[in-house]
Amino acid sequence: MRLLILNDNVPSKGLLNDWGWSVLVEGKDRFIFDADTRPEVLSHNSKSLGVSLKGIDFVVLSHWHYDHYGGLSLVGKLNPGIPLYAPPGNWVLALRWGFRAVEVLDAGRIADGVWTSGPLGGFEQAVGVETPSGLVVIVGCSHPGVDRLTRAVLDVSGHGKAHLVIGGFHYPSRAALDRLAGMAEFIAPAHCSGEEAKAYVRKKYPDKFVGVRTGSVIEL
């Protein structure tokens, strides 16, 4: 199984970049978690990285902010009729893009080995994906708190600890990062985490820190 970062705030040579977040997950299922801001970013980067955005089984949207859903029109066009698992929000857009809308209201199982935290505060969800290395938790912006989202995923999936937590941490406090470190073997702050959070994890938990950027590939 692997995670391929289609877009992160940190750029890479030869790839397009924007303030946003999008991950292609390739395992038992192929699915996209969040879809950046612009279709052209996903289109260019997927081609440059040698992966197809066709043949996607489903899409998970963390929350209805543009830097996470702006590229969904492309994914829907390439994969008409696939499920879009999202918190309550703009379903008119989802239907216009060609998705089968699945409103996520509670924590639970999305697919074999894929779990949702449910929308904390009715607003944002994270997912947990079972891998050969352990449970990987993917977050979007973590407005409710990356530690709270991770705990919710662990609780619903039955795992005691996450192998990796990756995504936007939304400028977390050091206390939240300390709590997260107790729940995860590896931590990959990205997108809206902020340089201070990255520096804190890198310094205090050097064996846990994983640096990611647009185009990063993580094999599990």
N, C-alpha and C positions, 0 to 999 in steps of 0.2 A: 504494500500500500504506500501511496505517496501523497503529499500535499504540495501543490504548486501555487505560488503566490502570483496571481495574475496582475495585481496592483497593490502597492503600498505607498505611503507618503514618501518613502525613501526610494530614489530612482536607481536605475541601472543602465549602463551604456547600451544603446541600441534598442531600448524599450521605451514606450511612452509611459508617462507618469502623471498622476493627478493626486489631489487630496482625496483619498478614498481607500477602499479595502475590498478585495475579492480573492477567494481561494477556490481552486479546483481540487476536489477530493477524488482520488482514484483508488478504489478498493473493491469490496463486494459490489458496491454501486458507484457510479460516477455522478457526483453532484457538485453544484456550485453553492458556496456559502457567500452571500452578498455579491454585488455586481457593480461596484465602483460608481463613477459618476457619468461616464460617457461610453457609448457602444464602441467608438473607434479605438479607445484604449484597450478594451478586451479583445477586439478583433485583431489589432496589430500585434499585441503581445502574445496571444495564443498562437498565431502563425509563426512569429519569431521564435517561440519556444517549442514549436513542433507538436503542438497538441490541438485537437479538434474540439470545438464547442458544440458539435453535433453529437448525438448519442448520449446526451445527459439524461439521467433517470428522473431527477427532481431538482428543485432549487429550494434553498432555505434562505429566508430574509430575516436578518436579526431584528431590524426595526425600520420604520418608514422615514428615513432620512435620505436625502438625495445622494449623498456620497456613498450610499450602500445599495440603492435601487436604480440609479441612473442608467446602468447598462442592461437592465432586464429586458428591454425591448428587443435587443439583439438575441439574447438567449431564448426568449419566447418564439421569435421568428424562426430560429434554427431548430427548435424542438417543440413544435405545436402540440398542445394538449397535455404536456407534462405537469405534474403537481407543483404548485408553489406554496410552501409552508411558511406562513407569515403571521405575525400578531394582527389584531384588528387594525384596519387601516383603509387605504385607498384601493378597494377591490375593483372599482371601475377601470383603473389603469391595468391591473393584473389581467382582467378579462380582455381588454383591448389588445394587450400584448400576446394573447393566445394561450395563457396558462389555465390550468384547472385549479381554481383557488381553493386552498385548504386553510381555513382559519384556525390558528393555534390558540387555544384558550387555557390549556392546562399542561403540566408536565406529563411526559409519556414517550412512548416509542414511535418513531417516524418510520423506520425501516429496520431490517435485520441488522442489529448492531449499531443503530443510530438513535440517539435519545435527545429529546428537547427538554430544556429547563422549564418550558412554559414561559409566557411573557411576564416577567417580574414587574409589578406595578401596572400590569396590563399593557406594557409598552415594548419591552425588549426581551428576546430570547437568546440563549446560547445552545450549542449542541455538543454532545459527546459522541465520539466515534470509537468503537472498539477496534483495536489494531493488534497485530502480533506483539507489539511492544507494550501494550496497555491502552488505557482510555486516553484519547486526545480530546481536549475541550477547546472548541473554537468559539471565540466571542467576536462581536462586532465593534461596539463602542463602549460597552460596559457602563452605561449611565447608571444602572442600579447598583454597580459595584462589581468588579471582576471577582472578588472573593465570594460575594453572594451568589453570582451566577454559577461559579464553579461548584460551590457547595450544593446548589440546586441540581446540577447535572449529576454530581456524585450520588446524591440521595436517590434520584429517580432511576439511575442505572444500576445501583447496588455496588458500585466500586468504592473501595476505601480511599483510593488516591488516584490522581491523574498522572499519566506519564508525561504529558505536555499540555500546557495551557498557552494558546496563541491567539493574538488579535489585538484590537484596540482596548486599552485599559482606562482611557479617559482621565488622564492626569491623576492617578491614584495617590492616596496618602501612603506614607511609609508603613503605617500600621496595616493597611489593606494588603500591601505587598508582602509583609511579614506573614500575615494570615494565609495568603496565597502560597507562599513558600512551604508552609506546613501541609499543603494539600497537593503539591505537584513536584514531580521529580525534575522537570525542566520547565522553564518559563521563557516565552518569546514575546516580549512587548513590541507592538507594532502600531501602525496607523496613529491614533490619537493618544498614545500612551505618554508621549512627551520625553524629551531627552533626560530630564531629571530622574524619571522613573527608570529609564534604561540604565542610566549611570548607577543608580542605587542598587538595582538587581545585579549588575555586572560586578560591583565592588563587594557587596555583602554576600552574594550567593554566586560566586564565579563558576562553580561547578553546575549550577542550574541554568545560567543565562544562555540563551540561544538568540543570536542576531539574525534578523530576516529583513528582506527588502524586496522590491519588485523583481520578480524572476527567480526568487529563492525556491529551491526544491528540497523538501524534507522527506527522506525515505524512512519508512517504519516497518 
